[in-house]
Amino acid sequence: MQHHFETPTISPAIPSRSIRSQYNLLRTAHKAGIIPQEEWNAISTPENLKLVKSDPESLLKCLKDVPITPRYNNANVHYCVELWRKAKGLNRGRAVLACVLAHLIAMKTFVER
């Protein structure tokens, strides 16, 4: 009977506390596929990650050379910056955001396999 079914792929949950920091939120959003690749490439460089350990607020300063991805609202700010600004104010909603990101990661994993 086992040869008729594929083994399930389990996507791990995302604790709401894990997306409180700027880097972890952006890393999780990248895994979910909602961060533009150019912005993530600029953020995730080893030099930038070393800089962030000494000054956590400097993470998004590396985006000054990255062109802004056009979006529906013609915003003149990078998507990562806008996501961080809006996510900072979440309290109880952070658990919902973590759940949504976990579902997006699970869907992305399902589609890619």
URLIN-V656335 format. One record per backbone hydrogen bond with DSSP energy under -1.0 kcal/mol. NH is the residue of the N-H (numbers start at 1). CO is the residue of the C=O. E is the energy in kcal/mol with one decimal. If there is no record, write none. Layout:
# URLIN-V656335
nh:NH co:CO e:E
nh:NH co:CO e:E
This chain:
# URLIN-V656335
nh:4 co:1 e:-1.5
nh:5 co:2 e:-1.5
nh:18 co:15 e:-1.3
nh:20 co:17 e:-1.3
nh:25 co:21 e:-2.2
nh:26 co:22 e:-2.2
nh:27 co:23 e:-2.7
nh:28 co:24 e:-2.4
nh:29 co:25 e:-2.5
nh:30 co:26 e:-2.1
nh:31 co:27 e:-2.1
nh:32 co:28 e:-1.7
nh:34 co:29 e:-2.3
nh:40 co:36 e:-2.1
nh:41 co:37 e:-2.6
nh:42 co:38 e:-1.6
nh:43 co:39 e:-2.1
nh:44 co:40 e:-2.7
nh:49 co:45 e:-2.1
nh:50 co:46 e:-1.8
nh:51 co:47 e:-1.8
nh:52 co:48 e:-2.1
nh:53 co:49 e:-1.2
nh:55 co:51 e:-2.1
nh:58 co:55 e:-2.0
nh:63 co:60 e:-1.3
nh:64 co:61 e:-1.2
nh:66 co:63 e:-1.2
nh:74 co:71 e:-1.2
nh:82 co:78 e:-2.2
nh:83 co:79 e:-2.8
nh:84 co:80 e:-2.3
nh:85 co:81 e:-2.5
nh:86 co:82 e:-2.0
nh:87 co:83 e:-2.3
nh:88 co:84 e:-1.9
nh:90 co:87 e:-1.4
nh:97 co:93 e:-2.5
nh:98 co:94 e:-2.5
nh:99 co:95 e:-1.9
nh:100 co:96 e:-2.6
nh:101 co:97 e:-2.7
nh:102 co:98 e:-2.2
nh:103 co:99 e:-2.2
nh:104 co:100 e:-2.4
nh:105 co:101 e:-2.4
nh:106 co:102 e:-2.2
nh:107 co:103 e:-2.6
nh:108 co:104 e:-2.5
nh:109 co:105 e:-2.5
nh:110 co:106 e:-2.3
nh:111 co:107 e:-2.5
nh:112 co:108 e:-2.2
nh:113 co:109 e:-1.2
